[in-house]
Each structure stands twice: as C-alpha cells, then as structure tokens.
Amino acid sequence: MTFDIHLVYRYFMQRTNEIKISLKREYDLYTNAMAFYENALKELEQKHQLSTQAFLKRFESGRLGDDADYFDWYAFARLLSRWRKAQSAIHSAIQ
C-alpha cells in the first residue's frame, strides 16, 4: 500500500511540475506580447501627442474620427489590458 501511495505522489508531483513549467512558458510569452503592445501604445501616444487614457475616453465617446490608427490604438489598449489580467492569473498559479 505504501508503495502505491508513493507512486501516486511521484506521478502527481511530476505532473504538477510539468504544469508549472508550461505556465512559466506561457507567462514569458505573455510578457513578450505585452512588451509589443506597450511599445505600440507608446508610438501612438507620441505620434498623436495624447495619452492612451485620454485617447480611450475620446474614442469611446465618439469624439475622434475613423483613422485606422485609432482602431489599432483601441485594440492594442484593450488587448494589453486582457493580457495583463491573464498574466496576473498565471503568476498567481505558479507562485
């Protein structure tokens, strides 16, 4: 019986470690994706001389035009927010 419990424990610990390794890899991928979006947002902020927060308020209220940059900017800001939330959840799981 002790032998069986030991095998189950070893199997569980091995799987747990594999899951943590996979999550760490995902965490790193999220970090890279977030860096891309952060850089894109900085470029748009500089180009339009407007912070992302101010842009979102104006864009969501309809006070800006239909420039393609605006739709990219909006998408990048929303995606960055979602990636941050997901990365936070992953970080909690691998702690």
Beta strands, then each sheet from edge to edge (+ up, - down):
end
